[in-house]
């Protein structure tokens, strides 16, 4: 371990106040120059355009994948359950339980 004290005098702003003020002014000027375009409406739209395009593309991809992977029938190919039940009643038919559940939209425990 080193017992010598560290000399922090070079970090003392009172040592050279003029140079310290110039350095602070330079830092403030750079920060102001970098922020000028970011507070306008156009600047904000430009800053957020790439992330929003990425989000929109992700949503579109997820929607298209879900449409491709879904195995549901189209509405035009479905049979109206009320019409089927009315036809059974008119013909005095008694269908089995599985047929009734399929017509009414049951999945019979299948995912």
Steps between C-alpha positions, in 0.01 A plus 500: 500500500623848420497752787558805281213743468350564160537854369156626390610860451477473121127439534444813710293752298617793713858444385430632149151644500516642146597166345232328708231743375612454138481123538149516654380737226638267231322199649172694528531624140556146368203367696276779374616451140424126515151551645372777273351274231361244742229716656312579180210293373698397192799409717286279723336331198840428351632368831206261545454394136735199500368346825139548383574335165656207685193466726263521202699236310496270805124536538445434130724192514324364807159557343595332175654202681191456713280510191718240328505264797132518591296204379154646539241454234380794300158637597347393169592133553337478846160346543247701695440309828141623525418374151657161574310460829176606328560242228554229762177601674304505172623152407465360854871421508687444828871550430766367731671730751818541297308624196304749709820636655672532163203688353484731800872577471644281773857374464441173688805565712729539201709818478 
